[in-house]
Amino acid sequence: MKYHEVGGAALDVLEGEEKIFGRKFEDVGSLPDEYTELVNLPKVVMSPHSAYYTKMAVKNMFFQSMTDIEWTLSGKKAFFKVN
């Protein structure tokens, strides 16, 4: 957008977002510089990285974790195993 290579962007995941996650900012000017530049581009929309944070999603994460623990303890292969 800055160099007219992309027509627009909608972003909900940003590098280094842990610096701003869960914080309240009074205005755009109080954001870290790397985000201020993005926000000020005319065809960029930013939203918080919180799509997972619904009651149903949290319930499913808990249920899946507990099920995998139960399966692992009983000698079964965990369905949602990571690594």
VENHUMO-V336718 format. One record per backbone hydrogen bond with DSSP energy under -1.0 kcal/mol. CO is the residue of the C=O (numbers start at 1). NH is the residue of the N-H. E is the energy in kcal/mol with one decimal. If there is no record, write none. Layout:
co: <CO	CO>
nh: <NH	NH>
e: <E	E>
//
This chain:
co: <9	11	14	16	17	17	20	27	28	32	32	33	35	36	38	41	43	45	48	50	52	54	55	56	57	58	59	60	61	62	63	64	65	66	67	68	69	70	71	72>
nh: <45	47	17	19	20	21	23	30	31	35	36	37	39	40	41	44	9	11	50	53	54	58	59	60	61	62	63	64	65	66	67	68	69	70	71	72	73	74	76	75>
e: <-2.5	-2.5	-1.7	-2.1	-1.5	-2.0	-1.8	-1.7	-1.7	-1.5	-1.9	-2.1	-2.9	-1.9	-1.4	-1.2	-2.4	-3.1	-2.2	-1.5	-2.0	-2.5	-2.3	-2.6	-2.4	-2.4	-2.8	-2.9	-2.1	-2.7	-2.5	-2.2	-2.2	-2.4	-2.7	-2.7	-2.6	-1.4	-2.8	-1.6>
//
